[in-house]
């Protein structure tokens, strides 16, 4: 593999691994804030225990996320120095604001939240976790400002071969950002919610701390269904935006080689032949691509062959068609995972509405346990589609990936760093999983000891270690 491919693989692998933790931090911070709010309003100590228990998992996840995130920005200098040189005057501002404003806001008030129990007033302590939740969202905003510039560059001028920011307001009101930010943040809320429902389902199946985890499940289920439906709505808006700004990505997402026709059908699956640029064994739903693209059941969508000819006229000779199979299937994996999340969330709402959560179906709780994997799958597939579908561009229309790599690094150096980072990340992942399992097994009342026996005043007769 050449230097470009190795550098791309390294950035993809480290980014995917890092992004396992980011949505969990954003989602858990919101849920913990809600739980502590209920404690302050109702005075029920069980909600305080909920905030503390899920807070342990949040802190473990946050720590690993910080470690894995540091490498992301270092890679811009290590492997992508030509890219950094070109966009540094634009890219640097949102990344600096994210570090100096959002991350320090999170870090400061996390410290107050950890050490402030029973040392500051309840309202001040509650405010600190809400500021942490706001900080995580703010951090996501500034990162997405930078990413949105790569998808749809605005607010800049090219001088002396470099992109220089000349309109900061245009950067933070980028149309791509306005559709990407809600989609990403709502997906993060769903990730945190399904993690809580999954762990709670496990505990309910084991009949451990039933009252505690029933309440946790219900709070997270409400957040999960609202955010999952919100993700679908925001994703629809994002797809429509792509039709105008990145039509090649949209066409690749649908494996659409020629014009779609009017009305345009949506292809559920197909055997894709990127060499001959044809599909076979297609299964299509009539009208749906037109609706996805224009919110009406009519309208034609350009295909990749037509767009390739247009791009050659605009940008010069080259292959502007991204990896079609990867783009096509990653989108469908994302949609399938998101649909399953909505189905599970709706059934959880049904159980709560019918007041059947006291004796939920075992099969449903098993589905919810494994359902905690759905958001990471959807998040990963969605970002793969977003970034792979932009190829061959690093910054769409301005700079190609092949021109972005550092000129002085060798494939051997990159391969060594890939192996090193992968090993370190595997160790971090194992440590995180081990710590999560330890905290989950201990349960929320492990610190309440009465002559060596666990104490659970809210368990309504069901012992915390009954299996």
Secondary structure, 3 states (H helix, E strand, C coil): CCHHHHHHHHHHHHHHHHHHHHHHHHHHHHHHHHHHHHHHHHCCHHHHHHHHHHHHHHHHHHHHHHHHHHHHHHHHHHCCHHHHHHHHHHHHHHHHHHHHHHHHHHHHHHHHHHHCCCCCCHHHHHHHHHHHHHHHHHHHHHHHHHHHHHHCCCCEEEECCEEEECCHHHHHCCHHHHHHHHHHHHHHHHHHHHHHHHHHHHHHHCCCCHHHHHHHHHHHHHHHHHHHHHHHHHHHHHHHHHHHHCHHHHHHHCCCCCCCCCCCCEEEEEEEECCCCEEEEEEEECCHHHHHHHCCCCCCCCCHHHHHHHHHHHHCCCCCCCCHHHHHHHHHHHHHHHHHHHHHHHHHHHHHHCCCHHHCCHHHHHHHHHHHHHHHHHHHHHHHHHHHCCCCEEECCCEEHHHCCCCCCCHHHHHHHHHHHHHHHHHHHHHHHHHHHHHHHHCCCCCCEECCEECCCCCCCCCCCCC
